Amino acid sequence: MNEKKLVLIQTALQLFYSKGVNSVGINEILKQSGIAKKTLYSHFSSKDDLVLATLEYRDGIFNQWFKDILDSEKSGEKSILALFYGLDDWFNNKVPELSPFRGCFFINTAAEYSVTDSPIRQYCRSHKQAIRSLIKNQLSLFIDNPEDVNALTDMIFMLKEGAIVSALVEGNKNAGKECIPAVTRFLNLK
């Protein structure tokens, strides 16, 4: 990727994540990045195109982090528990590539776009579907019954999402760890 384009994406992501997409104007991104307006518009035809690029960039970073957590444990059950310990690290700013914690960039961004079929909302939805699929694939490694896999995928995904919201809205930085007893019970029901 072109270096200036990457700087624009990284700068926009940092600003959008810390302040919200609608609170950040193009001029602020240009000032912070030190890149000319003409260069920005040679890479992105609109602010929404830049928002999509930041979503794609964050998606790559987040998904790699998520996969690394799931792959960190040899045991399938422990890999699911590792996910919630990983969330705890994220909430407490121990994951440099995702920090500082400001909630889920995809939830936050989707909330700023009211049109449900906009490309930005669609991208946010596809990110969530990809994360759900990663959880489902991991559960499929150690649970044979497809119905159990589907039910557990839904429960674990919703616990993960709820923990993220609780950490942001309520300031509960222990929300990830607080899910572990429930996850342990769910996994023992297989």
VENPE-V168241 format. One record per pair of residues at least 24 apart in sequence whose ideal C-beta (glycine too) atoms are under 7 Angstrom apart, sorted by sequence separation. I is the first residue (numbers start at 1). J is the second residue. If there is no record, write none. Layout:
I & J
I & J
//
This chain:
159 & 183
8 & 33
132 & 157
7 & 33
8 & 35
156 & 183
7 & 35
21 & 51
65 & 95
156 & 186
4 & 35
155 & 186
8 & 40
65 & 97
65 & 98
152 & 186
4 & 39
8 & 43
16 & 51
61 & 97
62 & 98
61 & 98
5 & 43
12 & 50
16 & 54
13 & 54
8 & 50
12 & 54
148 & 190
9 & 53
13 & 57
9 & 54
13 & 58
58 & 105
143 & 190
9 & 57
55 & 106
55 & 109
51 & 109
80 & 138
79 & 138
104 & 164
103 & 164
76 & 138
70 & 134
55 & 120
66 & 131
76 & 141
77 & 142
103 & 168
76 & 142
101 & 167
102 & 168
52 & 119
63 & 130
67 & 134
52 & 120
55 & 123
59 & 127
66 & 134
70 & 138
51 & 120
55 & 124
52 & 123
48 & 120
87 & 160
80 & 156
87 & 163
91 & 167
83 & 160
92 & 173
91 & 173
18 & 102
91 & 175
17 & 102
91 & 176
88 & 174
17 & 105
20 & 108
21 & 109
88 & 176
87 & 176
88 & 177
22 & 112
21 & 112
85 & 176
20 & 112
84 & 176
84 & 177
84 & 179
84 & 180
81 & 180
84 & 183
81 & 183
80 & 183
80 & 187
77 & 187
//
